[in-house]
Amino acid sequence: MTPNTQAILESWSAPLGVNLALCLTALVYLRGWFRLHALFPNLISVWPLAAFSAGIASVWIAIGSPLNAIDDVSLSVHMVQHLLLMAVAPPLILLGAPAMPLLQGLPQSMARGVVGPFLRLSLVKAIGHFLTNPAVCWLAATLALIVWHVPKVFEPALRWNWLHELEHAFFFGTGLLFWWPVVQPWPSIARWPRWSIPLYLFCATLPCDALSAFLAFCDRVVYSAYLSAPRLFGFSPLQDQQFAAAFMWVSVTVIFLVPAVVVTMQILSPQRSHSEIDTAAGLHRIAGQPLDASKLEVI
């Protein structure tokens, strides 16, 4: 560890609010998952729990761990942080099918008296219907990527903590929106035909590739704030920028290619597996039928 790195880490303090929020969310989900798994052991598998936990861990690494202490002095670290918030944590969290476990994990009074009525409001449903349109999801994520990487926006975020936190919120929020049509978490309904998802993912790589190419082949440091930053890994600011661009280019390509291949294989499959059909039917049954209140607090 270099002296500069050590000095930065020693001056860093864990963000209490972020860590508490992540821990609370994980505990609520875990409580709900265990309750559902105890009642329906053959229906509720461990894979959603693993995916959701990995997603929460990814968010923590990005903004709750010491990684957050050095993103101001290294564009490469900053790019890792952005990828975690936009392309890693959101799909993992959505793969955890969080709706039912989170509802089951909340206290009964809160779920039935506050969350349930709020989600049933016509305005909330209309906003949700608009935001989960795939075109809106794609556009929101693309605009967030482009706008926050404009130097006149990016560099003030390095100086002002509140703006930096807002940037993180935008990346994570638009990341959830972007991956919504791809993962299609229960109980949402697909708005576009499934064959359009590989094309949706391919189009999403284009702005990422353009930004990566610009940063990689630019012969100057785009973000001047990094010119005076301490060197943590022995790279010059220009080398750090080129490494960040290459990392983003390769990572985004791989991350988007995997679900595109998976979806394509699903489309080419002659029919859905019986386990998928049984799982979907079982989840609708849990949510829709009048079960014993002593077993399930929230339906």
SULDAHU-V25701 format. One record per residue. PHI is phi as a letter, one per 20 degrees, with the letter a starting at -180 (* if undefined). PSI is psi as a letter, one per 30 degrees, with the letter a starting at -180 (NA if undefined). OMEGA is omega in degrees with one decimal (NA if undefined). Layout:
# SULDAHU-V25701
phi:PHI psi:PSI omega:OMEGA
phi:PHI psi:PSI omega:OMEGA
This chain:
# SULDAHU-V25701
phi:* psi:k omega:-179.7
phi:f psi:l omega:178.0
phi:g psi:e omega:179.3
phi:f psi:e omega:179.5
phi:f psi:e omega:-179.5
phi:f psi:e omega:-179.6
phi:f psi:e omega:179.6
phi:f psi:e omega:-179.0
phi:f psi:e omega:179.2
phi:f psi:f omega:180.0
phi:e psi:f omega:-177.7
phi:e psi:k omega:173.5
phi:c psi:k omega:-177.1
phi:f psi:k omega:177.9
phi:f psi:j omega:-173.4
phi:f psi:e omega:-177.7
phi:f psi:e omega:179.9
phi:f psi:e omega:-177.4
phi:f psi:e omega:177.8
phi:f psi:e omega:179.9
phi:f psi:e omega:179.8
phi:f psi:e omega:178.6
phi:f psi:e omega:-179.7
phi:f psi:e omega:178.4
phi:f psi:e omega:179.8
phi:f psi:e omega:-179.5
phi:f psi:e omega:177.7
phi:f psi:e omega:178.6
phi:f psi:e omega:-177.9
phi:f psi:e omega:177.9
phi:f psi:e omega:179.6
phi:f psi:e omega:-179.7
phi:f psi:e omega:-179.7
phi:f psi:e omega:178.2
phi:f psi:e omega:179.2
phi:f psi:e omega:-178.8
phi:f psi:e omega:178.5
phi:f psi:e omega:-179.2
phi:e psi:e omega:-175.7
phi:c psi:i omega:-174.4
phi:f psi:f omega:-179.0
phi:e psi:f omega:-176.0
phi:d psi:e omega:-176.6
phi:e psi:j omega:-177.0
phi:e psi:l omega:-178.4
phi:e psi:f omega:-175.0
phi:f psi:e omega:175.3
phi:g psi:e omega:177.7
phi:f psi:e omega:179.7
phi:f psi:e omega:-179.2
phi:f psi:e omega:-179.4
phi:f psi:e omega:179.5
phi:f psi:e omega:178.0
phi:f psi:e omega:177.4
phi:f psi:e omega:177.7
phi:f psi:e omega:178.2
phi:f psi:e omega:178.9
phi:f psi:e omega:176.8
phi:f psi:e omega:179.6
phi:f psi:e omega:178.6
phi:g psi:e omega:-175.9
phi:f psi:e omega:-171.1
phi:c psi:f omega:-179.5
phi:d psi:f omega:-177.1
phi:d psi:l omega:176.6
phi:f psi:f omega:175.5
phi:g psi:e omega:-179.1
phi:f psi:f omega:-178.1
phi:e psi:f omega:-173.3
phi:d psi:g omega:178.9
phi:f psi:f omega:179.3
phi:f psi:f omega:-176.5
phi:d psi:f omega:179.1
phi:b psi:j omega:177.8
phi:f psi:e omega:178.0
phi:f psi:e omega:177.5
phi:f psi:e omega:178.6
phi:f psi:e omega:-179.7
phi:f psi:e omega:175.1
phi:g psi:e omega:179.3
phi:g psi:e omega:-179.9
phi:f psi:e omega:179.8
phi:f psi:e omega:177.6
phi:f psi:e omega:-176.0
phi:f psi:e omega:-174.6
phi:d psi:e omega:-169.2
phi:c psi:f omega:-178.8
phi:d psi:e omega:-176.7
phi:f psi:e omega:-176.2
phi:g psi:e omega:-179.8
phi:f psi:e omega:178.7
phi:f psi:e omega:179.0
phi:f psi:e omega:179.6
phi:f psi:e omega:175.4
phi:f psi:f omega:176.2
phi:f psi:g omega:-179.0
phi:l psi:i omega:-165.9
phi:f psi:f omega:-171.9
phi:g psi:e omega:-175.7
phi:f psi:e omega:178.2
phi:g psi:e omega:-179.9
phi:f psi:e omega:177.2
phi:f psi:e omega:179.9
phi:f psi:f omega:-178.5
phi:e psi:f omega:179.3
phi:f psi:l omega:171.9
phi:g psi:k omega:-176.1
phi:g psi:e omega:-177.0
phi:f psi:e omega:179.9
phi:f psi:e omega:-177.4
phi:f psi:e omega:-176.8
phi:e psi:e omega:-175.2
phi:e psi:f omega:-175.3
phi:c psi:d omega:-172.9
phi:f psi:e omega:-178.7
phi:g psi:e omega:178.0
phi:g psi:e omega:179.2
phi:f psi:e omega:-178.9
phi:f psi:f omega:-179.7
phi:e psi:f omega:178.1
phi:f psi:k omega:-177.8
phi:f psi:e omega:179.0
phi:f psi:e omega:178.9
phi:f psi:e omega:178.6
phi:f psi:e omega:-179.5
phi:f psi:e omega:178.9
phi:f psi:e omega:178.8
phi:f psi:e omega:178.8
phi:f psi:e omega:179.9
phi:f psi:e omega:-174.8
phi:f psi:f omega:-177.9
phi:e psi:g omega:170.5
phi:f psi:k omega:-176.3
phi:g psi:e omega:178.8
phi:f psi:e omega:178.1
phi:f psi:e omega:179.7
phi:f psi:e omega:-178.9
phi:f psi:e omega:-176.9
phi:f psi:e omega:-179.7
phi:f psi:e omega:-179.7
phi:f psi:e omega:-179.8
phi:f psi:e omega:178.8
phi:f psi:e omega:178.7
phi:f psi:e omega:179.6
phi:f psi:e omega:-175.2
phi:f psi:e omega:-174.3
phi:f psi:e omega:-175.8
phi:f psi:f omega:176.5
phi:d psi:g omega:171.2
phi:f psi:k omega:-175.6
phi:g psi:e omega:-178.0
phi:f psi:f omega:175.0
phi:d psi:e omega:-176.5
phi:f psi:e omega:-173.9
phi:f psi:e omega:173.6
phi:f psi:e omega:177.9
phi:f psi:f omega:175.9
phi:f psi:f omega:-177.0
phi:e psi:e omega:-174.2
phi:d psi:j omega:-174.2
phi:f psi:e omega:-178.5
phi:f psi:e omega:178.9
phi:f psi:e omega:177.0
phi:f psi:e omega:178.1
phi:f psi:e omega:176.2
phi:f psi:e omega:176.5
phi:g psi:e omega:178.5
phi:f psi:e omega:-179.9
phi:f psi:e omega:178.2
phi:f psi:e omega:-178.7
phi:f psi:e omega:-178.4
phi:f psi:e omega:-179.4
phi:f psi:e omega:179.1
phi:f psi:f omega:174.2
phi:f psi:e omega:176.2
phi:f psi:e omega:178.5
phi:f psi:e omega:-176.9
phi:f psi:e omega:-175.1
phi:e psi:f omega:-178.8
phi:g psi:e omega:180.0
phi:f psi:f omega:-178.7
phi:f psi:e omega:-179.1
phi:f psi:e omega:-177.0
phi:l psi:i omega:-175.5
phi:f psi:k omega:176.3
phi:f psi:k omega:7.4
phi:d psi:g omega:-177.8
phi:f psi:l omega:-178.7
phi:d psi:k omega:-178.9
phi:f psi:k omega:179.0
phi:e psi:f omega:178.0
phi:d psi:l omega:176.4
phi:f psi:k omega:-174.1
phi:f psi:f omega:-178.9
phi:f psi:f omega:-178.7
phi:f psi:f omega:-175.0
phi:f psi:e omega:175.6
phi:g psi:e omega:177.1
phi:f psi:e omega:176.1
phi:g psi:e omega:-179.6
phi:f psi:e omega:179.2
phi:f psi:e omega:179.3
phi:f psi:e omega:-179.9
phi:f psi:f omega:179.0
phi:f psi:f omega:-173.2
phi:f psi:e omega:177.8
phi:f psi:e omega:176.7
phi:f psi:e omega:178.9
phi:f psi:e omega:-179.9
phi:f psi:e omega:178.6
phi:f psi:e omega:180.0
phi:f psi:e omega:-179.2
phi:f psi:e omega:179.3
phi:f psi:e omega:-179.2
phi:f psi:e omega:-176.2
phi:f psi:e omega:-172.9
phi:d psi:f omega:176.6
phi:f psi:k omega:-176.4
phi:e psi:g omega:177.0
phi:c psi:l omega:177.0
phi:f psi:j omega:-174.5
phi:f psi:e omega:-178.2
phi:d psi:j omega:-171.8
phi:f psi:f omega:179.9
phi:f psi:f omega:-179.1
phi:f psi:f omega:179.2
phi:f psi:e omega:-178.4
phi:e psi:g omega:-179.0
phi:f psi:k omega:177.1
phi:f psi:k omega:-179.2
phi:e psi:j omega:-175.4
phi:e psi:e omega:-172.6
phi:d psi:g omega:179.2
phi:n psi:g omega:178.3
phi:e psi:k omega:169.2
phi:f psi:l omega:178.7
phi:g psi:e omega:179.7
phi:f psi:e omega:177.1
phi:f psi:e omega:177.2
phi:f psi:e omega:178.4
phi:f psi:e omega:-179.8
phi:f psi:e omega:177.5
phi:f psi:e omega:178.5
phi:f psi:e omega:-179.8
phi:f psi:e omega:179.6
phi:f psi:e omega:178.9
phi:f psi:e omega:179.4
phi:f psi:e omega:-177.9
phi:g psi:e omega:-176.8
phi:f psi:e omega:-175.7
phi:f psi:e omega:-179.5
phi:f psi:e omega:179.2
phi:g psi:e omega:-178.6
phi:f psi:e omega:-177.0
phi:f psi:e omega:-179.7
phi:e psi:f omega:-179.1
phi:f psi:e omega:-176.4
phi:g psi:e omega:178.8
phi:f psi:e omega:177.6
phi:f psi:e omega:177.6
phi:f psi:e omega:-179.7
phi:f psi:e omega:-179.9
phi:f psi:e omega:178.6
phi:f psi:e omega:177.9
phi:f psi:e omega:177.2
phi:f psi:e omega:180.0
phi:f psi:e omega:-177.4
phi:f psi:f omega:178.0
phi:f psi:k omega:-177.1
phi:f psi:e omega:178.9
phi:a psi:l omega:176.9
phi:f psi:k omega:178.9
phi:f psi:l omega:179.1
phi:f psi:e omega:-179.2
phi:f psi:e omega:178.3
phi:f psi:e omega:-179.4
phi:f psi:e omega:-179.5
phi:f psi:e omega:179.6
phi:f psi:e omega:179.5
phi:f psi:e omega:179.3
phi:f psi:e omega:-179.9
phi:f psi:e omega:178.3
phi:f psi:e omega:176.9
phi:f psi:e omega:179.3
phi:f psi:e omega:178.3
phi:f psi:e omega:-175.7
phi:f psi:f omega:-170.7
phi:d psi:e omega:-174.1
phi:e psi:l omega:-179.3
phi:f psi:j omega:179.4
phi:e psi:l omega:179.0
phi:f psi:k omega:-177.3
phi:f psi:f omega:178.8
phi:f psi:f omega:179.8
phi:e psi:e omega:179.8
phi:c psi:k omega:-178.7
phi:f psi:e omega:-174.8
phi:c psi:k omega:176.8
phi:d psi:NA omega:NA
